[in-house]
Amino acid sequence: MASDGPHVHDALWYAAIVVAWLQTLAALVSTFSKTMIRLRFASVLANICGVFVGAASANPASFIRHLVILPVDLIRLREMRRLVKSVKKASSTDLNVEWLKPFMHPLQRRRGQMLFRKGDEAAEAFILADGEIELTELGRVLTPGELFGEMALFTENGARTASARCLTDVRLLAITYEQFEQLYFQNPKFGLYLVRLIVNRFQANLAQFEGAGAPIAVTPTTAEAADPL
């Protein structure tokens, strides 16, 4: 039985070499990946291999590094897969914006306060969580559940096209344009969602301003007819 020792050692050594090459391949895939989900998959595989290689080569620094990074990659991968699923559902149904809320931060404003003015440089988009906001130039009142402010992301100078005034004390959820960009790069389908949102919004406003009929109704969980800011 003692003679099996060297053979077992050799088998582990060759396995470690194979896994090390697999780790290198996974690292190369993650480097050249164009989507975040593929990158995270490759990173998870690279870290699993790194844990094995670190243990087999008795390299505690490598072992601990990959062991710590692995759960972080798994969490990020899970978040991105949930994001893809949510965006896919939103872009194929009624443009529900509930999925966006976990990526936003809360804000509160007092009655009579201006949230922003026409011509201001835009930096954030909002969901109205509670209260009422008036778009003063349009004479329009937003109600809870509506997404607004994201249209300035697509204007040439990034400026607000209308002012927003708080008719009551309001609670808001905000997301920066930098976060919008991160969501897009993590999942290009998010761009499809925004395009559909904008097209629906233009159609609603065109019908309203040309007198082609009543404005499209908006429910608290849709963002199809919010103001084009």
Protein Blocks (a to p, Z undefined) as FASTA:
>chain_A
ZZmmmmmmmmmmmmmmmmmmmmmmmmmmmmmpcbfklmmmmmmmmmmmmmmmmmmnopak
lmmmmmmmmmmmmmmmmmmmmmmmmmmmmmmmnopaklmmmmpccddddehiafbdehia
cfbdcddfbdcdddfknopacdehiaehjlmmmmmnopafbdcddfbdcddddddfklmm
mmmmmomklmmmmmmmmmmmmmmmmmmmnonaccddddfkbcklgccZZ
